[in-house]
Amino acid sequence: MWRGMQVLGLCVILGLALAGCGQAIRRGAAGPPTPVPTVAAPLPAPSQPEHPAPSPFPTWTLDLSGGPSPTPGIVLTPTSERVQVGQTVPFTLYHQCGIDFEVDFDGSFWDAVHPEPRPAGLADLAQDGTMTLIDANHARFTWAGGTIDYTRHVGPKVVPGLCA
């Protein structure tokens, strides 16, 4: 039993000595104790808004598989918010690549009822006006020079590539 107490006492003394050595090492030869660096817990990721603000431009995804369309191209994803039937909202029609290239309205893309010829009186690259949801599948773009009627695009919007 005496031997067991000797071993226990030796362990306690050795533990205290090691703790003291650690303090001496951190303190250096002469001077106050140096704080021991600690590893901070990682910061939580910034919270994402439940519904991010819609972008004025559609999301573009390059599809080289030929997936939903017979030819590979760029798949557009609409980013617009939904509107009520009969509601008219300010709208800019970007038409450099055609009057129904990327018409993103009411959470969908839209196809011009008569895409060709391009209506006279449109500004060079973009035309400011309004878009009205006529019913679930029809919309009308109106500007000072006229109107363009649209039908809701069915399926993914795939374009063959970027236009110049």
Summary of the structure (lengths in Angstrom):
residues: 164
radius of gyration: 34.2
end to end distance: 93.2
largest distance: 108.2
contacts: 351
relative contact order: 0.15
helix: 16%
strand: 31%
